[in-house]
Amino acid sequence: MDAGQTLARGAEARQRWARWLAHAALALGVLVFALPIWITLVGSTHDAATIGRGDVPLLPGGHALENYATAWNSGGGTLRGNPAGGMLLNSAIMALLIAGGKIAISLLSAYAVVFFRFPLRMAAFWTIFITLMLPVEVRIIPTYQVIVNLDLFNSFTGLTLPLIASATATLLFRQFFLTIPDEYVEAAQIDGAGPMRFFRDILLPLSVTNIAALGVILFIYGWNQYLWPLLVINDRSMQTIVVGLAKMIGNGDSQNEWNTIMATAVLAMTPPVLVVVLMQRWFIKGLTETEK
């Protein structure tokens, strides 16, 4: 065996160990992130007494159907009588309205900035871009005052309207539209297509993957909203699942129904996970595909 073969085998051994270390690190990361979810899943299958004793079971119990039926139909904890099914529906409507509104407004604003020439066009774009520094948490007092003045409490309009504008989505669509070849615009003009027909028949089909990718991100953004729904919703029938889950946990010496709370937490996690799993292919294409 010559020196070259020895060096090659040594390099191969080092690469093999590096792969094993990388896989071990990934497995450890998955374990760290998955363990709380597993404990929540397992806890949702046990009775309240088991968890109330301070036990942390690692294997599923036999009360899953009972706990999930209770959470879905009647709720639990301090929100007894406010079922998780209704809160999930409210969250789904809010998330869909926020995602759809953000995408629609961002598409139109990016289209106007890229394909139209008008005075202060770039000033308008940078004004939109600056709003990235003004999330709802920063402007919450004036936004809340507007909702009060317009009497939009306990409504999906008040719940979603302040969250619809999105500078991030506008920026992403603008960058995508800038990559559209000029030949497409010229061909549309020769064909006699007006601005809206060009937008509908050419830009929208080319933007499907980007819309899908942003739709996943914005749906999860809308689903996870906590502070704004907490402020503008007082009616229990309009409660969202994220706020409702926090309110189910009592304070002080109150006895929490942890089995029902954990079942509600699993139900709250399910829709975003399903959206990511079902839209995974479109999500990856929307973030990586550059060919038109």
Secondary structure, 3 states (H helix, E strand, C coil): CCHHHHHHHHHHHHHHHHHHHHHHHHHHHHHHHHHHHHHHHHHCCCCHHHHHCCCCCCCCCCCHHHHHHHHHHCCCHHHCCCCHHHHHHHHHHHHHHHHHHHHHHHHHHHHHHHHCCCCCHHHHHHHHHHHHHCCCCCCHHHHHHHHHHHCCCCCHHHHHHHHCCCHHHHHHHHHHHCCCCHHHHHHHHHCCCCHHHHHHHHHHHHCHHHHHHHHHHHHHHHHCCCHHHHHHCCCHHHCCHHHHHHHHCCCCCCCCCHHHHHHHHHHHHHHHHHHHHHCHHHHHHHHHCCCC
